[in-house]
Every structure is written in structure tokens, then in C-alpha cells.
């Protein structure tokens, strides 16, 4: 077994998953132990096709159909399947796809602002659903997805990649086991060169919820996980648009942001998300500091207050995590257990990023201004 790849056997034996999974009623037909899990795809753009390639490599999964509003993209998904001697049907209407194909599960890989439009009907149909992160682009739509997931007997999972990497699970578990003592402070950043803000829909707050929501949600989710999925009490945030764009959307997303969260325990999380900067200043950082030392979540190293650092694990994210999340989702379709990244964990993470956006963005004037907001003030109804 690879250190970073998860098999069906690994899922069944994983205490990290088992401790956090909640049994729910299975929807639809039972899946025989020797039968592949059938999945359908909604969204066949760049990200959708990338995940589809991962799924086509997994022995326990059978992709039966793909849907996209653009016919050429759906056809490109079918071409990917043919490359590995598989056949999938294509659709322009996902409701027709669900009715005809009756898949065990559906993967949603649309723009963030369209997640809820797809996820909610899938869950209401009693079909298991796995969606790209984050849950959606507005607090109201996140609440709608949460209600649908809580009311459905189907499984709902979210693609926060780091939760599906064994290395990250090991280092976060070490924190939960008290290795660094009580968490006092968290610090992180994700800094990018210019290419990361060219994507037009990501730069549209209505479709992405802001770049902090669409991209930095991975790190916000990671620190939420460290804090036991507790939501912050306060958020101070500032954002800015520092690069010009051709034909910008009405509600243009920030290119730079800095946020500070406080938690009920007294812990503080400081984070910056920058786009369009010089290469030497790019990269990611996720540090957690406690009373007995600190943990570098990106490298898996524990730094005690005295003495030499100790290697805890080798965290990574990307292709292996994406494969693992699909393997885990397929097994959740069999068992009816919620994935490790589920409606409750995803709700806190997504609302936490949107909390910062609400603090710093003034929609009526389309401007970014420094702001302070409490959890209660974000207006979530879930």
C-alpha cells in the first residue's frame, strides 16, 4: 500500500474516518460487495475533467455519465473515458441524467456559485453527492445546502483535499492528542503569482464568493479542523483590488486579503492571501503554535520549545488526496457513512471564509474596507 493512496480496505480500517463518520440510512439500491459504485459527473470543465481522470483510474468506481451545459465539454469527458476503454453517456440536463442513469452517487465540479443548484436536487433525489469545495458562494446558499443535506438520507461530502491525506490526518491528530499543548496561535498564508487571478469566474464574487472563499478555503478548513471544527467568534478582515482586469465583473473579487480570527478557546488565527506577487514571495504556510511547541502542518514537523524538531508525518495534497477522496466517497456510497469532510465540517469552514468576505466587502458600494464581524452577525440560519 502506498503511504498516500487510500484503498477500499484502508477506508474500512481507518480509525480516523471511523471515529468521525455518522451512520445514516442508505438511499436507493444496495450495492453488492463485488459491484462497482456507479458515479455520474456534473461539470466537465477543467476541474471536472481532472477529477474524472482520477475516477477512471479507480477499480471500484464505474463512471456512467457526464453532464455539462456546454456540449463540447461533455463530449470531452466521454473522450477521456474512451482513452481507457470505457463508455459514458453525455447530457446537457443533469435532471434527465439522474432520472435515466440512476447512479449510486454524483460528483459536482461546477463553479462555486452553482454548487447549491446542483447539490440540492441530487440530495433531494436521495442520491449520494460529492461536491468540489467550498459549499457555495453565499451564506444563504450555504444554508440551503446544509438544510438539504441534513434532511436527506443520502451522503454528502466536500472536496477539502487536506482532510483526505494520511499525513495531514496524522499531524492534526497529534495536535488533538496534546502534542503541542493547548493551541494558542495559528498563522498561515497562500501567495500566488499573476496567473491565479486571470480566471474570470473566480474573480467574480457572485460566482466564487471571493478568492478567499474559492481558494484559501483549503487553509481555513485545515485550521477549522485543528480547532475541532469549532467556529470563530470574531473576524477582522481587510481586502483590496491591486491589479487591473479587462472587462471585470460587477462584483469583482479581491486580489489581496488579510484576516484575523478569534476562537472560543482564545486561540487566534492570522492569515494572508495574496495574488499577483513576485515568485520569491509565493508559497503556502500553515503553522500551529501551542504551550508545548509548534507544528508545521505543511512539513509535518513538530518544534518543541526546547530540543530538536521531530518529524511526525509527510503531509501532501494534490493527485493522491483527490484519489483518496473519491475512494472514500465510493465506500461511503456503499456504507451510508458520512465522509470525513461532510456537511457539518464543511458548513463551518465555508461560513468562516464567507465571514471574512462579509467583514471586508461592501456590496452596495462595491468596495473593500476594513471590518470587524461576529459569528452571529453573518446571519446564518443553520
C-alpha positions as CSV (number, residue, x, y, z in Angstrom):
1,X,0.0,0.0,0.0
2,X,1.2,3.5,-0.9
3,X,1.7,5.8,2.1
4,X,-0.6,8.5,0.5
5,X,-3.1,6.4,-1.5
6,X,-6.2,5.0,0.2
7,X,-7.8,1.7,-0.9
8,X,-11.2,0.4,0.0
9,X,-9.5,-1.8,2.7
10,X,-7.7,1.3,4.1
11,X,-11.0,3.1,4.3
12,X,-12.7,0.3,6.3
13,X,-9.7,0.1,8.6
14,X,-9.2,3.8,9.1
15,X,-9.9,4.8,12.6
16,X,-9.6,8.5,11.7
17,X,-12.5,8.2,9.4
18,X,-14.5,5.7,11.5
19,X,-14.4,7.9,14.6
20,X,-15.9,10.9,12.7
21,X,-18.3,9.1,10.4
22,X,-22.0,9.0,11.3
23,X,-24.2,6.2,10.0
24,X,-27.2,7.3,8.0
25,X,-29.9,5.5,6.1
26,X,-28.9,4.2,2.7
27,X,-30.7,5.6,-0.3
28,X,-31.7,3.7,-3.4
29,X,-30.5,0.2,-4.2
30,X,-27.9,-1.6,-2.1
31,X,-24.5,-2.0,-3.7
32,X,-23.2,-5.6,-3.7
33,X,-19.7,-6.1,-2.3
34,X,-18.3,-7.2,-5.7
35,X,-20.2,-4.5,-7.7
36,X,-18.6,-1.2,-8.7
37,X,-20.0,2.0,-7.5
38,X,-21.6,3.9,-10.3
39,X,-20.9,7.7,-10.4
40,X,-22.2,10.5,-12.7
41,X,-20.5,13.8,-13.2
42,X,-22.0,17.3,-13.2
43,X,-19.5,19.9,-14.6
44,X,-16.9,18.9,-17.2
45,X,-14.7,22.0,-17.3
46,X,-11.0,21.9,-16.3
47,X,-11.5,20.8,-12.7
48,X,-14.3,18.4,-13.6
49,X,-12.3,16.6,-16.3
50,X,-9.3,16.5,-13.9
51,X,-11.3,14.7,-11.2
52,X,-12.9,12.4,-13.9
53,X,-9.4,11.2,-14.9
54,X,-8.7,10.3,-11.2
55,X,-12.0,8.4,-11.0
56,X,-11.4,6.4,-14.2
57,X,-8.2,5.0,-12.6
58,X,-10.0,3.6,-9.6
59,X,-11.0,0.0,-9.8
60,X,-14.1,0.1,-7.5
61,X,-15.7,3.0,-9.5
62,X,-17.6,3.0,-12.7
63,X,-18.4,6.4,-14.3
64,X,-21.7,6.0,-16.2
65,X,-22.5,9.6,-17.3
66,X,-21.3,13.2,-17.5
67,X,-23.3,16.4,-17.8
68,X,-22.3,20.0,-18.8
69,X,-24.2,22.9,-20.2
70,X,-21.6,23.1,-23.0
71,X,-21.9,20.0,-25.2
72,X,-18.3,20.1,-26.3
73,X,-17.2,19.7,-22.6
74,X,-19.5,16.8,-22.1
75,X,-18.1,15.2,-25.2
76,X,-14.5,15.8,-23.9
77,X,-15.4,13.9,-20.8
78,X,-16.6,11.0,-23.0
79,X,-13.3,11.1,-24.9
80,X,-11.4,10.7,-21.6
81,X,-13.4,7.6,-20.9
82,X,-12.7,6.1,-24.3
83,X,-9.0,6.6,-23.8
84,X,-9.2,3.9,-21.1
85,X,-11.7,1.7,-23.0
86,X,-14.7,2.9,-21.0
87,X,-18.0,4.4,-22.3
88,X,-20.0,7.1,-20.6
89,X,-23.3,8.8,-21.7
90,X,-23.4,12.5,-22.0
91,X,-26.1,15.0,-21.1
92,X,-26.9,18.7,-21.2
93,X,-29.5,18.5,-18.4
94,X,-28.4,16.8,-15.2
95,X,-32.0,16.2,-14.0
96,X,-32.5,14.0,-17.1
97,X,-29.2,12.3,-16.4
98,X,-30.3,11.4,-12.8
99,X,-33.6,10.1,-14.0
100,X,-32.2,7.9,-16.7
101,X,-28.9,6.7,-15.3
102,X,-29.9,6.3,-11.6
103,X,-26.3,6.5,-10.4
104,X,-25.2,5.5,-6.9
105,X,-23.5,8.9,-6.5
106,X,-22.9,12.2,-8.2
107,X,-19.7,14.3,-8.3
108,X,-20.4,18.1,-8.7
109,X,-17.5,20.1,-10.2
110,X,-19.1,23.3,-11.3
111,X,-18.3,26.9,-10.5
112,X,-18.7,27.5,-6.7
113,X,-21.7,29.7,-7.2
114,X,-23.5,26.8,-9.0
115,X,-22.8,24.2,-6.3
116,X,-26.0,24.5,-4.5
117,X,-28.1,24.5,-7.7
118,X,-26.7,21.0,-8.4
119,X,-26.1,19.6,-4.9
120,X,-29.6,20.3,-3.5
121,X,-31.6,18.5,-6.3
122,X,-29.2,15.5,-6.1
123,X,-29.6,15.2,-2.3
124,X,-33.4,15.7,-2.6
125,X,-33.5,12.8,-5.1
126,X,-31.8,10.6,-2.4
127,X,-28.6,10.2,-4.4
128,X,-25.2,10.4,-2.7
129,X,-23.3,13.6,-3.6
130,X,-19.7,14.7,-3.5
131,X,-19.0,18.3,-4.4
132,X,-16.0,20.4,-5.0
133,X,-15.2,22.9,-2.3
134,X,-16.4,25.2,-0.8
135,X,-20.1,24.6,-0.3
136,X,-21.3,27.7,-2.2
137,X,-20.6,31.4,-2.8
138,X,-23.1,33.0,-0.4
139,X,-24.2,32.4,3.2
140,X,-27.9,32.0,2.1
141,X,-27.0,29.3,-0.4
142,X,-24.7,27.5,2.0
143,X,-27.6,27.4,4.5
144,X,-29.8,25.9,1.8
145,X,-27.3,23.2,1.0
146,X,-26.9,22.4,4.8
147,X,-30.7,22.0,5.2
148,X,-30.9,19.7,2.2
149,X,-28.0,17.6,3.4
150,X,-29.4,17.3,6.9
151,X,-32.8,16.3,5.6
152,X,-31.5,13.8,3.1
153,X,-30.8,10.1,3.7
154,X,-28.0,10.4,1.2
155,X,-24.3,11.0,1.9
156,X,-22.9,14.5,1.2
157,X,-19.1,15.0,1.0
158,X,-16.9,18.0,0.2
159,X,-13.5,18.1,-1.5
160,X,-11.4,19.8,1.1
161,X,-8.2,17.9,-0.1
162,X,-6.1,18.0,3.0
163,X,-8.6,16.1,5.1
164,X,-8.0,13.1,2.7
165,X,-4.3,12.9,3.1
166,X,-2.9,10.4,5.7
167,X,-0.1,12.8,6.5
168,X,-2.3,15.7,7.4
169,X,-4.6,13.4,9.4
170,X,-1.6,12.2,11.4
171,X,-0.3,15.7,12.3
172,X,-3.7,17.1,13.1
173,X,-4.4,14.0,15.3
174,X,-1.1,14.7,17.1
175,X,-2.3,18.2,17.9
176,X,-5.7,16.8,19.1
177,X,-3.8,14.3,21.2
178,X,-2.0,17.2,23.0
179,X,1.5,17.0,21.4
180,X,1.8,20.8,21.3
181,X,-0.4,21.5,24.3
182,X,-3.3,24.0,24.2
183,X,-3.4,25.8,20.8
184,X,-2.6,29.5,21.3
185,X,-2.0,30.8,17.8
186,X,-2.2,29.8,14.2
187,X,-0.6,31.5,11.2
188,X,-0.8,30.9,7.5
189,X,-0.6,32.2,4.1
190,X,-1.1,31.3,0.4
191,X,0.7,33.6,-2.0
192,X,0.4,33.3,-5.8
193,X,1.9,34.8,-9.0
194,X,-0.2,36.6,-11.5
195,X,-1.8,33.6,-13.2
196,X,-4.0,32.8,-10.3
197,X,-6.3,35.8,-10.8
198,X,-6.8,35.6,-14.6
199,X,-9.7,33.1,-14.3
200,X,-12.7,35.3,-14.8
201,X,-15.3,33.4,-12.8
202,X,-13.0,33.1,-9.8
203,X,-12.7,36.9,-9.9
204,X,-16.5,37.3,-9.7
205,X,-17.7,37.4,-6.1
206,X,-21.2,36.2,-7.2
207,X,-19.7,33.0,-8.7
208,X,-16.8,32.4,-6.3
209,X,-17.7,34.2,-3.1
210,X,-14.3,35.9,-3.4
211,X,-10.8,34.4,-3.9
212,X,-10.5,33.8,-0.1
213,X,-13.6,31.6,-0.4
214,X,-12.8,29.8,-3.6
215,X,-9.1,29.1,-2.9
216,X,-7.9,29.9,0.6
217,X,-10.9,27.9,1.9
218,X,-8.5,24.9,1.9
219,X,-6.3,26.5,4.7
220,X,-9.3,27.9,6.5
221,X,-10.7,24.3,6.6
222,X,-7.4,23.0,7.8
223,X,-7.3,25.4,10.8
224,X,-11.0,24.7,11.5
225,X,-10.1,21.0,11.6
226,X,-7.2,21.8,14.1
227,X,-9.8,23.6,16.3
228,X,-12.1,20.6,16.3
229,X,-14.4,22.2,13.8
230,X,-15.3,25.0,16.2
231,X,-16.4,28.2,14.5
232,X,-14.6,31.5,15.3
233,X,-16.3,34.2,17.5
234,X,-14.9,37.2,15.7
235,X,-13.2,38.1,12.4
236,X,-11.2,41.2,11.4
237,X,-10.6,41.4,7.7
238,X,-9.3,43.8,5.0
239,X,-9.1,43.2,1.3
240,X,-8.1,45.1,-1.8
241,X,-8.0,45.0,-5.6
242,X,-4.5,45.9,-6.6
243,X,-4.4,44.6,-10.2
244,X,-6.3,45.8,-13.2
245,X,-8.6,43.5,-15.2
246,X,-10.2,43.6,-18.6
247,X,-14.0,43.6,-18.5
248,X,-14.2,43.0,-14.8
249,X,-17.5,41.6,-13.3
250,X,-19.9,43.8,-11.4
251,X,-18.7,42.5,-8.1
252,X,-15.0,41.9,-8.5
253,X,-13.2,39.7,-6.0
254,X,-10.2,40.8,-4.0
255,X,-6.6,40.2,-5.2
256,X,-5.2,40.7,-1.7
257,X,-6.6,40.0,1.8
258,X,-5.5,39.7,5.4
259,X,-7.8,38.2,8.1
260,X,-7.6,37.5,11.8
261,X,-10.0,35.1,13.6
262,X,-10.5,34.5,17.3
263,X,-11.9,31.3,18.7
264,X,-13.9,30.5,21.8
265,X,-10.8,28.9,23.4
266,X,-8.9,32.2,23.0
267,X,-6.8,31.0,20.1
268,X,-6.0,33.4,17.2
269,X,-5.6,32.6,13.5
270,X,-3.8,35.2,11.3
271,X,-3.8,34.6,7.5
272,X,-2.9,36.4,4.3
273,X,-4.0,35.5,0.8
274,X,-2.1,37.4,-2.0
275,X,-2.3,37.2,-5.8
276,X,0.0,38.7,-8.4
277,X,3.2,38.9,-6.5
278,X,6.8,38.0,-7.3
279,X,7.8,34.4,-7.4
280,X,10.2,34.5,-4.3
281,X,7.3,35.6,-2.1
282,X,4.9,32.8,-3.3
283,X,4.0,29.6,-1.5
284,X,1.9,28.3,1.4
285,X,2.4,28.2,5.2
286,X,0.3,26.6,7.9
287,X,1.7,26.9,11.4
288,X,0.0,26.0,14.7
289,X,1.6,27.1,18.0
290,X,0.8,25.8,21.4
291,X,2.1,25.9,25.0
292,X,4.5,23.0,24.4
293,X,5.7,23.9,21.0
294,X,4.6,24.3,17.4
295,X,3.6,22.2,14.4
296,X,4.3,22.9,10.8
297,X,1.3,21.3,9.1
298,X,2.9,21.6,5.6
299,X,6.0,19.7,6.5
300,X,4.7,17.6,9.3
301,X,7.4,18.7,11.8
302,X,6.9,19.3,15.5
303,X,9.1,22.0,17.1
304,X,9.3,21.7,20.9
305,X,10.1,24.7,23.0
306,X,13.4,23.1,23.6
307,X,15.3,20.5,21.7
308,X,15.4,19.3,18.1
309,X,12.4,19.2,15.7
310,X,10.6,15.8,15.3
311,X,9.2,14.6,12.0
312,X,5.6,13.5,12.6
313,X,4.5,12.7,9.0
314,X,4.8,13.7,5.4
315,X,1.7,15.7,4.5
316,X,0.9,16.3,0.9
317,X,-2.1,17.3,-1.2
318,X,-3.0,17.0,-4.9
319,X,-3.4,13.9,-7.0
320,X,-3.2,11.5,-4.1
321,X,-5.6,13.4,-2.0
322,X,-8.0,13.6,-4.9
323,X,-7.8,9.9,-5.5
324,X,-8.4,9.3,-1.8
325,X,-11.4,11.5,-1.6
326,X,-13.1,9.6,-4.5
327,X,-12.2,6.2,-3.0
328,X,-13.7,7.3,0.3
329,X,-16.8,8.7,-1.3
330,X,-17.4,5.4,-3.2
331,X,-17.1,3.5,0.0
332,X,-19.5,5.9,1.7
333,X,-22.0,5.2,-1.1
334,X,-21.7,1.5,-0.1
335,X,-22.0,2.0,3.7
336,X,-24.1,5.1,4.1
337,X,-21.4,6.7,6.3
338,X,-20.7,10.4,6.0
339,X,-17.2,11.3,4.6
340,X,-14.6,12.8,6.8
341,X,-15.3,16.1,5.1
342,X,-19.0,16.4,5.4
343,X,-21.9,18.8,5.8
344,X,-21.1,19.8,9.4
345,X,-17.3,20.3,8.9
346,X,-17.9,21.9,5.5
347,X,-20.5,24.3,6.9
348,X,-18.1,25.7,9.5
349,X,-15.2,26.0,7.0
350,X,-17.3,27.7,4.3
351,X,-19.1,30.1,6.6
352,X,-15.8,31.0,8.1
353,X,-14.4,32.2,4.8
354,X,-17.6,34.0,3.9
355,X,-17.5,35.6,7.4
356,X,-14.3,37.3,6.3
357,X,-15.7,38.3,3.0
358,X,-18.8,39.9,4.7
359,X,-16.5,41.7,7.1
360,X,-14.4,43.4,4.3
361,X,-16.7,43.7,1.3
362,X,-19.4,46.4,1.0
363,X,-21.7,45.1,-1.7
364,X,-23.8,48.2,-2.0
365,X,-20.7,50.3,-2.9
366,X,-18.6,47.5,-4.4
367,X,-15.7,48.5,-2.2
368,X,-13.4,46.8,0.2
369,X,-13.0,48.3,3.6
370,X,-11.5,47.1,7.0
371,X,-14.2,45.4,9.0
372,X,-14.9,43.5,12.2
373,X,-17.8,41.0,12.5
374,X,-19.0,38.4,14.9
375,X,-20.3,34.9,14.1
376,X,-23.8,35.8,15.0
377,X,-23.7,38.8,12.6
378,X,-23.1,36.8,9.5
379,X,-26.7,35.8,9.5
380,X,-26.6,32.1,9.0
381,X,-29.8,30.3,9.7
382,X,-28.3,26.9,10.2
